[in-house]
Amino acid sequence: MIKTGFIGGGNMAEAMIKGMISRGMNNIIVSDRSEARLNHLSNTYGVETTLSNMKVVEAAGLIVLAVKPQQMDDVLREIGDAVGEDKTVMSIAAGITLAHLSSAIKSNRIIRVMPNTPALVGEGMSVMSLCECFSDEGLSAARDVLMSIGTVMTLPEKHMDAVTALSGSGPGFIALFAEHMINAGTKMGLNDNDALTLVVQTLLGTARLLDSGTTPARLREMVTSPGGTTAAGLEVFRRKNLQDTISAALEAARNRSQELGTGRQ
Ligand SMILES: NC(=O)c1ccc[n+]([C@@H]2O[C@H](COP(=O)([O-])OP(=O)(O)OC[C@H]3O[C@@H](n4cnc5c(N)ncnc54)[C@H](OP(=O)(O)O)[C@@H]3O)[C@@H](O)[C@H]2O)c1
């Protein structure tokens, strides 16, 4: 099995390592600039760790760049020339394009990925973009890593800003909706814990139903009887123009992703 090396051992790297270990994929090396962080990862998951990014480049066949976008250029400057044609590089940094990665790295085997936070519980949504020029064991190793934290999709890079809005920022939007439902529940007299349980289980159940093939429109119709309670609530959303609000929020997230990607930060 190809060795997977992480450069940057933060939250997202840890989610991926956790997923991989749970599937018996334990041929892993991680570098970070924090010794405390590395100790945590080696004690919790038994992975090999190092303070040297170059050691990861030498040891791994699949190199996952898991630093923040603003830290990426330092890493690319450090490792760029040392990454040989035989290595696969997978960046999970928001907004860092394939063209930017290619300008610093010699290998053609470069993958850009947008994962999301539910990866922490193995329910992530990862979207990959890559040069169509490669489809070898490096690519299948990358896919295996992403499948260990959830679902994987491949899309042309031109969709990455929309993907960032929907699935990258999406958990934040859904969480906001949950917060407002919980607050509304407590205003109606429920205690915090009960309101939280009602909302979380409703989100989970709704997601499972949608995942089973019921379309969102069909599910909405199933719970809406004429003159009933859901109809009363939906009518308020319609009057307050929830659809336009959601559309504007998603477009703002998409536009911000475009700005970050073109360096207008
Ligand atoms: N978290 C998410 O939900 C999410 C979702 C989608 C995509 N992503 C992407 O995932 C990437 C990582 O995010 P994260 O939340 O895991 O960030 P994070 O927790 O800050 O992890 C990055 C780690 O890399 C370390 N680091 C920084 N510069 C380094 C260097 N030159 N060499 C080695 N290690 C270095 C950082 O150390 P310091 O703490 O000392 O800086 C930190 O421990 C980001 O690019 C982000 O866009 C994250």
The ligand as an SDF file (V2000), in Angstrom:
LIG
                    3D

 48 52  0  0  0  0  0  0  0  0999 V2000
  -11.5470   22.4500    8.6640 N   0  0  0  0  0  0  0  0  0  0  0  0
  -12.4300   22.3870    7.6710 C   0  0  0  0  0  0  0  0  0  0  0  0
  -13.6370   22.2750    7.8630 O   0  0  0  0  0  0  0  0  0  0  0  0
  -11.9790   22.4210    6.2310 C   0  0  0  0  0  0  0  0  0  0  0  0
  -12.9080   22.1870    5.2220 C   0  0  0  0  0  0  0  0  0  0  0  0
  -12.4690   22.1950    3.9000 C   0  0  0  0  0  0  0  0  0  0  0  0
  -11.1350   22.4460    3.6220 C   0  0  0  0  0  0  0  0  0  0  0  0
  -10.2740   22.6870    4.6330 N   0  0  0  0  0  0  0  0  0  0  0  0
   -8.8860   22.9810    4.3050 C   0  0  0  0  0  0  0  0  0  0  0  0
   -8.0360   22.1380    5.0440 O   0  0  0  0  0  0  0  0  0  0  0  0
   -6.8090   22.8140    5.2840 C   0  0  0  0  0  0  0  0  0  0  0  0
   -6.4280   22.5980    6.7260 C   0  0  0  0  0  0  0  0  0  0  0  0
   -7.4390   23.1620    7.5550 O   0  0  0  0  0  0  0  0  0  0  0  0
   -7.4630   22.8430    9.1110 P   0  0  0  0  0  0  0  0  0  0  0  0
   -8.7670   23.3530    9.6190 O   0  0  0  0  0  0  0  0  0  0  0  0
   -7.0680   21.4360    9.3440 O   0  0  0  0  0  0  0  0  0  0  0  0
   -6.2810   23.8370    9.5870 O   0  0  0  0  0  0  0  0  0  0  0  0
   -5.3610   23.7210   10.8860 P   0  0  0  0  0  0  0  0  0  0  0  0
   -6.0800   23.0020   11.9750 O   0  0  0  0  0  0  0  0  0  0  0  0
   -4.8170   25.0990   11.1460 O   0  0  0  0  0  0  0  0  0  0  0  0
   -4.1530   22.7690   10.4060 O   0  0  0  0  0  0  0  0  0  0  0  0
   -3.0260   23.1850    9.7060 C   0  0  0  0  0  0  0  0  0  0  0  0
   -1.8040   22.6700   10.4650 C   0  0  0  0  0  0  0  0  0  0  0  0
   -0.6510   22.8480    9.6430 O   0  0  0  0  0  0  0  0  0  0  0  0
    0.3810   23.4250   10.4480 C   0  0  0  0  0  0  0  0  0  0  0  0
    1.3310   24.1540    9.6120 N   0  0  0  0  0  0  0  0  0  0  0  0
    1.2860   25.4480    9.2280 C   0  0  0  0  0  0  0  0  0  0  0  0
    2.3380   25.7610    8.4560 N   0  0  0  0  0  0  0  0  0  0  0  0
    3.0810   24.6450    8.3540 C   0  0  0  0  0  0  0  0  0  0  0  0
    4.2930   24.3260    7.6900 C   0  0  0  0  0  0  0  0  0  0  0  0
    4.9600   25.2390    6.9630 N   0  0  0  0  0  0  0  0  0  0  0  0
    4.7480   23.0660    7.7780 N   0  0  0  0  0  0  0  0  0  0  0  0
    4.0940   22.1220    8.4980 C   0  0  0  0  0  0  0  0  0  0  0  0
    2.9420   22.3700    9.1580 N   0  0  0  0  0  0  0  0  0  0  0  0
    2.4390   23.6020    9.0840 C   0  0  0  0  0  0  0  0  0  0  0  0
   -0.3880   24.3350   11.3570 C   0  0  0  0  0  0  0  0  0  0  0  0
    0.4010   24.7590   12.4500 O   0  0  0  0  0  0  0  0  0  0  0  0
    0.0260   26.2010   13.1390 P   0  0  0  0  0  0  0  0  0  0  0  0
   -1.2050   25.9260   13.9350 O   0  0  0  0  0  0  0  0  0  0  0  0
    1.2470   26.4870   13.9670 O   0  0  0  0  0  0  0  0  0  0  0  0
   -0.2060   27.1850   12.0400 O   0  0  0  0  0  0  0  0  0  0  0  0
   -1.5510   23.4290   11.7600 C   0  0  0  0  0  0  0  0  0  0  0  0
   -1.2080   22.5260   12.7860 O   0  0  0  0  0  0  0  0  0  0  0  0
   -7.0420   24.2890    4.9400 C   0  0  0  0  0  0  0  0  0  0  0  0
   -6.3280   24.6140    3.7670 O   0  0  0  0  0  0  0  0  0  0  0  0
   -8.5180   24.4090    4.6990 C   0  0  0  0  0  0  0  0  0  0  0  0
   -8.8140   25.2970    3.6240 O   0  0  0  0  0  0  0  0  0  0  0  0
  -10.6510   22.6690    5.9390 C   0  0  0  0  0  0  0  0  0  0  0  0
  1  2  1  0
  2  3  2  0
  2  4  1  0
  4  5  1  0
  4 48  2  0
  5  6  2  0
  6  7  1  0
  7  8  2  0
  8  9  1  0
  8 48  1  0
  9 10  1  0
  9 46  1  0
 10 11  1  0
 11 12  1  0
 11 44  1  0
 12 13  1  0
 13 14  1  0
 14 15  2  0
 14 16  1  0
 14 17  1  0
 17 18  1  0
 18 19  2  0
 18 20  1  0
 18 21  1  0
 21 22  1  0
 22 23  1  0
 23 24  1  0
 23 42  1  0
 24 25  1  0
 25 26  1  0
 25 36  1  0
 26 27  1  0
 26 35  1  0
 27 28  2  0
 28 29  1  0
 29 30  1  0
 29 35  2  0
 30 31  1  0
 30 32  2  0
 32 33  1  0
 33 34  2  0
 34 35  1  0
 36 37  1  0
 36 42  1  0
 37 38  1  0
 38 39  2  0
 38 40  1  0
 38 41  1  0
 42 43  1  0
 44 45  1  0
 44 46  1  0
 46 47  1  0
M  CHG  2   8   1  16  -1
M  END
$$$$
